[in-house]
Amino acid sequence: PHCNFFRGFIWYHKREKMIQVLRGYSNETGWDADSHVPESFLFFPDSAEDSELDKFRVAFESSTKRSRDNIWILKPSETTRTEKVQVKDDFDEIMSYIQSKERAVPYVIQRYISNPLLLPGNRKFDLRYFCLIDHKLQAYIFPEGICRSCSSEYNMDNLCDQFAHLSSKKVQRKHKDFGAFEKNNEMSTEQFAKWYSAEFGESFDRQVAPQVKEIMARVVNSGKSKLENVGHADYSAFQLFAFDFLLDKESKVWFLEANATPEIHQTLTTEMANDIVEIAIKPIFEDLMGKASPKNIKRFEPLYEDELVSCNGNKK
């Protein structure tokens, strides 16, 4: 069979597994993941030996209490459970929350990026880009992404306000002003790039996009060996993933997480679907569908790690 899910997709999709493969990749290649991924600690409810709560305690106590540098975001394993994400700055509250028996799932405790770039209205946002991985494990990036915005003003004095801190549509659509600033709290990265250029006098395509592309390539390569595809004669697969990034006030891009079951913005659906057929389906069913042609690929671009140049993300 030819499936639209890899057997090992959870190594991208589950937050704690993504951190684990990134650490392994960093050790093997020397890539400094800590400069692109917020400081993270893992908690496993059924394995005290694998949990990193002692290391987290040291990190917490070494930071200035109640400061902007000692705020942590708690993320459950499944990236689809955004409503369970919490932002906290009290150690005892953090421990009580993740160790609650009613949750009983792995958690990633991650240092909160407290200096995000903000949209008009002082609202937080993230950038979502899409990556297609074909049956040969070649990755492709869709060059147009989505800027997903919050409905409430960013406020570090109220860490419980998910409408100010979590830009996921699953959370934001519950706000009374959902869609008041942007339709569905979303805009294309093309629209965002125009605002960014007007606001800062810099090119989004030169300052931000290369960072996104490099980090995505690194993340994809960190987990390729886990996808369990190549070498299985009875099985082949492809899959579309979403990669979420945060842009801070220094125009530095941070990788947040990957999602294996992303919602696709309606303006991208047609072009994306056509390219997926051409890249990931036709080569498997040439007898039925005809030979695939690169000329028919409209938007997706190959993502090659060895062609990338590292970007530090600092404004010039």
PyMOL commands that set and color helices and strands:
alter all, ss='L'
color gray80, all
select helices_A, chain A and resi 10-13+15-29+33-35+53-62+82-84+91-98+162-165+169-172+183-185+189-200+204-207+209-226+269-281+286-289+294-296+305-307
alter helices_A, ss='H'
color red, helices_A
select strands_A, chain A and resi 2-3+40-43+72-76+86-88+107-111+125-133+139-149+186-188+236-237+239-247+253-259+301-302
alter strands_A, ss='S'
color yellow, strands_A
deselect
rebuild
show_as cartoon
